[in-house]
Amino acid sequence: MDSNSTLNQLKAALPSGQLPSSYRVYFKNTLIALCHALEDHILKSTAQHTGQEPLVLVTFQQGKWYMQEADRYLSIAQSSAAVAIAACADSGLENHPTGQLDNVSMVELSLDDSLVHEWNLIIVAPGYTAMVLCHELSPEEYQADTQPRSDVERKFYGLWTFDRVAVEAAAAILVERMRPYDAALADRLTALQQQMSTTPDSIPIDLTSVVSRIVNYLQDSQEHLITASRQAQELWELEGHALRVNRNMTANKLQAFLRMAQRVDERDQDNPLASLQVAALAETLGQILDLPTIRLRRLRLAGLLFRIGLAEAPIEVFKQPASQLRESELVTWNNRAYLGGQLLGAMAELEPVRLIVSHQLENWDGSGRPDGLRGESIPLESRTLRLAAHFQELTQSRGDRPALSLSDALDKCLQHSGTRFDPTLLEHLSTIVRLTEIGMMQLPERPSQLPKVWLEESLSSVN
């Protein structure tokens, strides 16, 4: 990859010196799905033209790729403050009606500019930032047996993120890369970006709708790819390629959910490591129960995703203990926790995990929700997640409630033995606490497997 690429410049510009953890190799179909999902958020969130219309920067490599999206960008431009589109002028892109709009600027790239190997989408608005940055692999970077045989099998180094710091930095870099073509345009784009950066972030990112849209697009692309491969003449060979693309899409759908879960922990200033610690404790309990490896993997992933439904909950629900929340806030907390399971239903591969998360609020005595399951009829993994989440919460301060010691938190849980919690699981938790207090073991702080974005295992290990 060219050292002057937007990706490499972004890495150098970020304070950490590291690209976001979504950086990896993507297939083109996956990138189309990601871009469409992020673009659709523009159309949805700015439909009323409330002054939150974004700045959109796009590079399309060849003009023919832009022409495939030109009609779509006509609608996007009408919901945006400004759009700058860069591509090689090889398909009459300047004559399309989109290019005639006052707020749309076309940049005709030179063939010797490394931007012609990039595919970028950057969205900057006062209340929303997002981007997809990509650089296509050169022919030499493909292995001999993986050269793309169709357009959808083309591969790109890339990343996607909602992080404002990274998006703002990438936008500034891309504007400067457009400057040699049109200095006046670069000045206007820079001024607009600075204006948006200083505008109060008054509208929160609706991550629930964005991530759901990403998952739906990826699912559709996955199904279309499989259908196309089955219709191909060399079925057995093309299905092998389709499987590789399929795995890539599946990993990105999972990544979208994990990012939403991360968002919850970031918003919870009193308990920012909840998902990691709950996943770790639930996994430890599962190991004591001698759960098979596949069930441990599901339980571990459920621990990372158990609060996903709280991504857009009012900030008030994170500021007080559940016992002190107003009734309306407590209902919001419980509803959001339950809706997290429904959200995971958008990804069929996560069905075993969805069931665990959906039943995390069931009580041993049948007084819980959503189905009032009782005793052994509650999935074991759900019972384990329920206890691990409550115990971990007690060990962290919340509002005016101080953090409890491990033994005091255990005592609080034991008060609900046979009503809220499975008595057998409480015995196992008691063992863990005793061994920890005498120095025979250390309470785990993170699950045993934690790749780049919390967990990006192949879902073949989840199902």
ZAMARGU-4260 file (C-alpha; in steps of 0.2 Angstrom, whole numbers, plus 5000, padded with zeros to 4 digits):
<rodrens>
0) 5000/5000/5000 | 5006/5017/4995 | 5015/5026/5010 | 5005/5042/5005 | 4988/5033/5006
5) 4974/5041/5017 | 4975/5026/5028 | 4994/5028/5032 | 4992/5047/5034 | 4978/5044/5046
10) 4989/5032/5056 | 5002/5045/5058 | 4990/5058/5063 | 4981/5049/5077 | 4987/5052/5095
15) 4988/5033/5098 | 4998/5030/5081 | 4986/5016/5078 | 4972/5014/5066 | 4955/5009/5073
20) 4953/4991/5077 | 4941/4988/5063 | 4957/4989/5051 | 4958/4973/5041 | 4955/4966/5023
25) 4938/4968/5016 | 4929/4961/5001 | 4920/4974/4989 | 4903/4968/4993 | 4906/4971/5012
30) 4911/4989/5008 | 4896/4992/4997 | 4885/4986/5012 | 4894/4997/5024 | 4894/5013/5014
35) 4875/5011/5009 | 4871/5009/5028 | 4881/5024/5033 | 4874/5034/5018 | 4856/5029/5023
40) 4858/5037/5040 | 4861/5054/5031 | 4844/5052/5022 | 4835/5047/5038 | 4843/5059/5051
45) 4843/5075/5040 | 4826/5072/5032 | 4819/5087/5041 | 4834/5099/5037 | 4837/5104/5055
50) 4854/5112/5052 | 4863/5095/5056 | 4866/5092/5037 | 4883/5084/5035 | 4899/5087/5025
55) 4901/5071/5014 | 4918/5067/5006 | 4919/5053/4994 | 4932/5045/4982 | 4926/5032/4970
60) 4942/5026/4960 | 4935/5025/4943 | 4921/5036/4936 | 4911/5020/4932 | 4909/5016/4950
65) 4902/5033/4954 | 4890/5032/4939 | 4883/5016/4948 | 4879/5027/4963 | 4876/5044/4955
70) 4857/5043/4956 | 4859/5038/4975 | 4870/5053/4978 | 4857/5065/4970 | 4846/5061/4986
75) 4861/5061/4998 | 4867/5078/4991 | 4849/5085/4994 | 4851/5080/5012 | 4869/5087/5014
80) 4877/5103/5017 | 4891/5099/5005 | 4897/5084/4995 | 4914/5082/4987 | 4916/5068/4975
85) 4933/5062/4968 | 4935/5050/4954 | 4944/5048/4937 | 4934/5056/4924 | 4931/5041/4912
90) 4912/5040/4912 | 4904/5057/4910 | 4902/5059/4928 | 4902/5078/4927 | 4887/5077/4916
95) 4876/5068/4928 | 4862/5079/4937 | 4871/5076/4954 | 4886/5086/4948 | 4875/5100/4943
100) 4869/5104/4961 | 4876/5119/4969 | 4882/5110/4985 | 4891/5096/4975 | 4909/5098/4969
105) 4917/5085/4957 | 4936/5082/4958 | 4943/5073/4942 | 4958/5063/4948 | 4974/5061/4939
110) 4978/5043/4934 | 4995/5044/4943 | 4987/5050/4959 | 4986/5036/4972 | 4969/5041/4977
115) 4963/5031/4961 | 4967/5015/4971 | 4956/5021/4986 | 4938/5020/4990 | 4933/5032/5004
120) 4917/5039/5012 | 4918/5052/5026 | 4903/5059/5034 | 4905/5074/5046 | 4890/5082/5055
125) 4888/5091/5072 | 4879/5076/5079 | 4886/5062/5068 | 4903/5056/5061 | 4906/5040/5052
130) 4918/5034/5038 | 4924/5020/5028 | 4942/5021/5022 | 4949/5008/5010 | 4964/5005/4999
135) 4963/4992/4986 | 4976/4977/4986 | 4988/4977/4972 | 4989/4962/4961 | 5005/4957/4970
140) 4997/4957/4987 | 4985/4943/4982 | 4990/4925/4985 | 4992/4916/4969 | 4976/4906/4971
145) 4965/4921/4977 | 4966/4933/4963 | 4949/4940/4961 | 4938/4932/4947 | 4924/4944/4949
150) 4921/4962/4954 | 4914/4957/4971 | 4930/4947/4975 | 4941/4963/4974 | 4949/4966/4991
155) 4954/4982/5001 | 4963/4986/5016 | 4951/4996/5026 | 4942/5002/5041 | 4925/5009/5047
160) 4922/5019/5063 | 4910/5032/5071 | 4925/5039/5081 | 4924/5058/5079 | 4943/5060/5082
165) 4948/5048/5068 | 4934/5054/5056 | 4939/5072/5058 | 4957/5068/5055 | 4953/5058/5040
170) 4942/5072/5033 | 4956/5085/5035 | 4968/5073/5026 | 4957/5069/5012 | 4953/5088/5009
175) 4971/5092/5008 | 4973/5078/4995 | 4960/5087/4985 | 4969/5104/4987 | 4980/5102/4971
180) 4965/5100/4960 | 4955/5114/4968 | 4962/5125/4981 | 4947/5136/4983 | 4936/5120/4986
185) 4948/5114/4999 | 4947/5130/5008 | 4928/5129/5008 | 4928/5111/5014 | 4940/5115/5028
190) 4930/5130/5034 | 4914/5120/5034 | 4922/5105/5043 | 4929/5118/5056 | 4912/5125/5058
195) 4904/5108/5062 | 4918/5104/5074 | 4914/5119/5085 | 4895/5116/5084 | 4889/5108/5100
200) 4886/5089/5098 | 4867/5091/5103 | 4860/5076/5094 | 4867/5059/5099 | 4871/5045/5086
205) 4857/5033/5084 | 4868/5018/5084 | 4854/5006/5086 | 4847/5011/5069 | 4864/5013/5061
210) 4870/4996/5066 | 4854/4987/5062 | 4855/4995/5045 | 4873/4989/5043 | 4868/4971/5048
215) 4853/4971/5036 | 4864/4977/5021 | 4877/4964/5025 | 4864/4951/5026 | 4856/4955/5009
220) 4874/4956/5001 | 4878/4939/5009 | 4862/4931/5002 | 4864/4939/4985 | 4882/4932/4984
225) 4877/4915/4988 | 4863/4915/4975 | 4874/4921/4962 | 4887/4908/4966 | 4875/4894/4965
230) 4870/4900/4947 | 4887/4900/4941 | 4894/4888/4929 | 4909/4882/4939 | 4898/4880/4955
235) 4910/4871/4966 | 4925/4883/4963 | 4915/4899/4965 | 4906/4893/4981 | 4923/4892/4989
240) 4926/4911/4984 | 4908/4915/4990 | 4912/4906/5007 | 4927/4917/5010 | 4917/4933/5006
245) 4903/4926/5017 | 4915/4924/5032 | 4921/4942/5029 | 4903/4949/5030 | 4898/4938/5045
250) 4913/4945/5055 | 4908/4963/5050 | 4890/4960/5056 | 4897/4954/5073 | 4909/4968/5074
255) 4894/4980/5072 | 4886/4973/5087 | 4902/4973/5097 | 4904/4991/5093 | 4887/4995/5099
260) 4891/4986/5115 | 4907/4996/5117 | 4897/5012/5115 | 4886/5007/5131 | 4902/5004/5141
265) 4909/5021/5135 | 4893/5030/5141 | 4893/5021/5158 | 4906/5031/5167 | 4904/5022/5183
270) 4906/5005/5175 | 4916/5006/5159 | 4922/4988/5160 | 4906/4980/5163 | 4905/4970/5147
275) 4923/4963/5149 | 4921/4959/5167 | 4904/4951/5166 | 4910/4940/5151 | 4925/4935/5161
280) 4916/4930/5176 | 4902/4921/5166 | 4915/4911/5157 | 4923/4906/5174 | 4907/4900/5181
285) 4904/4891/5164 | 4921/4882/5166 | 4916/4877/5184 | 4900/4870/5177 | 4911/4861/5164
290) 4901/4868/5149 | 4907/4861/5132 | 4918/4873/5122 | 4905/4879/5110 | 4893/4884/5125
295) 4907/4893/5133 | 4910/4903/5117 | 4892/4908/5116 | 4891/4912/5135 | 4907/4923/5133
300) 4900/4932/5118 | 4883/4935/5127 | 4893/4943/5141 | 4901/4955/5129 | 4884/4959/5122
305) 4872/4958/5137 | 4869/4977/5138 | 4868/4981/5119 | 4850/4986/5121 | 4856/5001/5131
310) 4866/5009/5117 | 4853/5024/5116 | 4846/5023/5133 | 4844/5040/5142 | 4861/5044/5151
315) 4851/5045/5168 | 4849/5026/5169 | 4868/5025/5171 | 4870/5037/5185 | 4860/5029/5199
320) 4859/5011/5206 | 4844/5001/5199 | 4836/5002/5217 | 4836/5021/5216 | 4830/5023/5198
325) 4814/5032/5196 | 4801/5019/5190 | 4801/5026/5172 | 4820/5024/5172 | 4820/5007/5178
330) 4807/5002/5165 | 4819/5009/5152 | 4833/4999/5159 | 4823/4983/5159 | 4815/4986/5142
335) 4832/4990/5134 | 4840/4975/5142 | 4826/4964/5134 | 4826/4973/5118 | 4845/4969/5116
340) 4840/4951/5113 | 4828/4957/5099 | 4841/4967/5091 | 4853/4952/5090 | 4839/4943/5081
345) 4844/4953/5065 | 4858/4941/5063 | 4853/4923/5061 | 4870/4917/5065 | 4869/4924/5083
350) 4853/4914/5087 | 4861/4904/5102 | 4868/4920/5109 | 4851/4930/5106 | 4842/4917/5117
355) 4855/4919/5131 | 4853/4938/5131 | 4834/4938/5129 | 4832/4928/5145 | 4845/4936/5156
360) 4831/4944/5166 | 4822/4928/5171 | 4821/4924/5189 | 4823/4907/5197 | 4806/4908/5206
365) 4797/4913/5189 | 4795/4931/5193 | 4806/4938/5180 | 4804/4942/5161 | 4801/4941/5147
370) 4793/4924/5149 | 4792/4921/5167 | 4802/4905/5166 | 4806/4896/5182 | 4821/4886/5188
375) 4829/4873/5176 | 4818/4879/5162 | 4828/4895/5161 | 4843/4892/5150 | 4858/4889/5161
380) 4869/4902/5151 | 4855/4915/5155 | 4855/4911/5173 | 4874/4912/5173 | 4874/4929/5164
385) 4861/4935/5176 | 4871/4931/5192 | 4888/4937/5184 | 4880/4954/5179 | 4872/4958/5196
390) 4888/4953/5206 | 4899/4963/5194 | 4887/4978/5196 | 4888/4978/5215 | 4907/4978/5215
395) 4907/4995/5206 | 4901/5011/5213 | 4885/5019/5206 | 4879/5036/5211 | 4880/5038/5230
400) 4882/5019/5232 | 4900/5014/5235 | 4908/4999/5227 | 4905/4983/5238 | 4919/4971/5242
405) 4918/4954/5234 | 4912/4946/5250 | 4899/4960/5253 | 4893/4958/5235 | 4892/4940/5237
410) 4881/4942/5253 | 4869/4953/5243 | 4867/4940/5230 | 4865/4926/5242 | 4850/4936/5249
415) 4841/4931/5233 | 4846/4913/5233 | 4831/4903/5226 | 4821/4919/5221 | 4831/4928/5209
420) 4847/4917/5207 | 4850/4898/5205 | 4856/4892/5222 | 4869/4880/5213 | 4877/4895/5204
425) 4878/4905/5220 | 4888/4890/5227 | 4900/4891/5213 | 4901/4910/5214 | 4905/4908/5233
430) 4919/4896/5229 | 4926/4909/5217 | 4925/4923/5230 | 4933/4912/5244 | 4947/4907/5233
435) 4950/4925/5227 | 4950/4932/5245 | 4963/4919/5251 | 4974/4922/5236 | 4972/4905/5227
440) 4965/4913/5211 | 4962/4930/5204 | 4945/4937/5199 | 4946/4938/5180 | 4945/4955/5172
445) 4943/4950/5154 | 4937/4934/5145 | 4951/4921/5139 | 4949/4926/5121 | 4948/4944/5116
450) 4954/4948/5098 | 4954/4966/5091 | 4936/4972/5094 | 4933/4963/5110 | 4929/4947/5100
455) 4929/4944/5081 | 4930/4925/5081 | 4922/4916/5066 | 4904/4913/5070 | 4907/4895/5065
460) 4914/4894/5083 | 4898/4901/5090 | 4885/4890/5081
</rodrens>
